[in-house]
Amino acid sequence: MHDYRMGYEYYKEACEKFGLEPINFHYYILNLSQEQLDAYNYRATENRGNYEFAIS
């Protein structure tokens, strides 16, 4: 979820830069594409593997 929050913060900054009102976090999450969700899941899986390796 931390990565989603980081993405949302980047989105909000881009909106502010162009004078747009950002949607709230809930709608941001609901509107992520399948490609974005797949990329997040891939990254989370990689990080989990690194975590398991680090604690063994």
C-alpha positions as CSV (number, residue, x, y, z in Angstrom):
1,M,0.0,0.0,0.0
2,H,3.0,2.3,0.6
3,D,3.7,2.3,-3.2
4,Y,0.1,3.3,-3.9
5,R,0.5,6.2,-1.5
6,M,3.7,7.2,-3.2
7,G,2.1,7.1,-6.6
8,Y,-0.8,9.2,-5.3
9,E,1.5,11.8,-3.9
10,Y,3.2,12.1,-7.3
11,Y,-0.2,12.4,-9.0
12,K,-1.3,15.1,-6.5
13,E,1.9,17.1,-7.2
14,A,1.3,16.8,-11.0
15,C,-2.2,18.1,-10.6
16,E,-1.1,21.0,-8.5
17,K,1.6,21.9,-11.1
18,F,-1.1,22.2,-13.7
19,G,-3.7,23.8,-11.5
20,L,-6.0,20.8,-11.4
21,E,-8.0,19.4,-8.5
22,P,-6.8,15.8,-7.7
23,I,-9.3,13.1,-7.0
24,N,-9.2,11.6,-3.5
25,F,-7.1,8.5,-2.7
26,H,-10.1,6.2,-2.7
27,Y,-11.0,7.0,-6.3
28,Y,-7.3,7.0,-7.3
29,I,-7.0,3.4,-6.1
30,L,-10.3,2.4,-7.8
31,N,-9.1,3.8,-11.1
32,L,-5.7,2.1,-11.3
33,S,-5.3,0.1,-14.5
34,Q,-4.7,-3.6,-14.6
35,E,-1.2,-2.9,-15.9
36,Q,-0.5,-0.7,-12.8
37,L,-1.9,-3.3,-10.5
38,D,0.2,-6.1,-12.1
39,A,3.4,-3.9,-11.8
40,Y,2.6,-3.3,-8.1
41,N,2.1,-7.0,-7.5
42,Y,5.3,-7.9,-9.4
43,R,7.3,-5.5,-7.3
44,A,5.7,-6.6,-4.1
45,T,6.5,-10.2,-4.9
46,E,10.2,-9.3,-5.7
47,N,10.4,-7.4,-2.4
48,R,8.9,-10.2,-0.4
49,G,11.5,-12.6,-1.8
50,N,14.3,-10.2,-0.8
51,Y,12.7,-9.9,2.7
52,E,12.5,-13.7,3.1
53,F,16.1,-14.0,1.9
54,A,17.2,-11.3,4.4
55,I,15.6,-12.9,7.4
56,S,16.8,-16.5,6.7
